[in-house]
Amino acid sequence: MFESAGKHVLLASTQQSFQKEIEFIRLFNQKRVEGIILYATHLDEELVEAIQHSIAPVVLVGQDGSLFNIPSIVHDDFRVGFEAGNRLLSAGCSNIGFIGVASSDIAVDNCVTKA
């Protein structure tokens, strides 16, 4: 799809490093990308500042940036968790683990506030 439009996709993995997310925003701006889709592992003041200073527009996925006027695509964590749990139970799983984000993540506070 992108190639047929004469575009290229740069993909970066931060390996869950908060600092690398900020570094890649800066790097992508140096590479003059036209837009950044960021599946952020967290949302804090330093990341918000990097996004707000980005030359290229940034869209957050999985984090709610609305408090900072950052375009976001947010899924319903409770519904997604419920559906994922049901599918695992339907598949016969009985000992299910969960890995979440740190409580310092701004989105966690927003989620608890909204609930």
C-alpha positions in Angstrom: 0.0 0.0 0.0 2.7 2.5 1.0 5.1 1.5 -1.7 2.5 1.8 -4.5 2.0 5.4 -3.2 5.7 6.0 -3.4 6.1 6.0 0.4 8.3 4.1 2.7 7.7 2.9 6.3 10.4 3.2 9.0 9.9 0.8 11.8 11.6 1.1 15.2 11.4 -1.0 18.3 12.1 0.7 21.6 12.2 -2.6 23.5 10.1 -1.1 26.3 12.6 1.7 26.8 10.9 5.0 27.7 14.0 7.0 26.6 14.1 5.2 23.2 10.6 6.4 22.4 11.8 10.0 22.7 15.0 9.3 20.8 13.1 7.7 17.9 10.7 10.7 17.7 13.7 12.9 17.3 15.4 10.5 14.8 12.2 10.2 12.7 12.0 14.0 12.6 15.6 14.2 11.4 14.7 11.6 8.7 11.9 14.0 7.7 9.1 11.5 8.0 5.6 12.8 7.2 3.9 11.3 10.2 4.6 9.1 13.3 2.4 6.3 14.6 3.5 5.7 18.2 2.4 2.7 20.2 3.8 4.2 23.4 4.6 2.0 26.4 3.9 4.9 28.7 2.8 8.5 28.7 4.7 11.0 30.8 5.6 14.7 30.7 8.9 14.1 28.9 7.2 12.1 26.1 4.4 14.6 25.8 6.9 17.3 25.4 8.8 15.4 22.7 5.5 14.8 20.8 4.4 18.4 21.1 7.8 19.5 19.7 7.7 17.0 16.9 7.7 18.5 13.4 5.9 15.5 12.0 2.4 14.9 13.4 2.2 12.1 15.9 -0.8 9.8 16.6 -0.8 7.7 19.8 -2.1 4.2 19.8 -3.2 2.6 23.0 -2.7 5.7 25.1 -5.1 8.6 25.6 -3.3 11.9 24.7 -6.5 13.9 24.7 -5.5 15.8 27.9 -2.5 17.1 25.9 -4.3 17.6 22.5 -2.5 14.7 21.0 -4.5 12.6 18.5 -5.0 9.2 19.9 -6.6 5.8 19.0 -7.6 4.2 22.3 -9.1 0.8 22.8 -11.3 -0.2 25.7 -8.9 -1.9 28.0 -11.6 -3.4 30.2 -13.4 -4.9 27.2 -10.2 -6.1 25.5 -9.1 -7.7 28.8 -12.4 -9.4 29.3 -12.5 -10.7 25.7 -8.9 -11.9 25.9 -9.7 -13.7 29.1 -12.8 -15.3 27.7 -10.9 -16.6 24.6 -8.2 -18.1 26.8 -10.7 -19.8 29.0 -12.5 -21.1 25.9 -9.2 -22.5 24.7 -8.9 -24.5 28.0 -6.5 -22.2 29.8 -6.9 -22.1 33.6 -3.7 -20.5 34.9 -3.7 -17.1 33.1 -1.1 -14.3 33.7 -1.3 -10.6 33.0 1.4 -8.1 32.1 0.4 -4.4 32.4 2.1 -1.0 32.5 3.7 0.8 35.4 1.4 2.7 37.7 3.4 5.8 36.9 1.9 5.8 33.4 -0.4 8.8 33.1 -3.0 6.7 31.2 -3.3 4.4 34.3 -4.4 7.4 36.4 -6.8 8.6 33.7 -8.3 5.1 33.4 -8.8 4.8 37.2 -10.3 8.3 37.2 -12.7 7.5 34.4 -13.8 4.2 35.8 
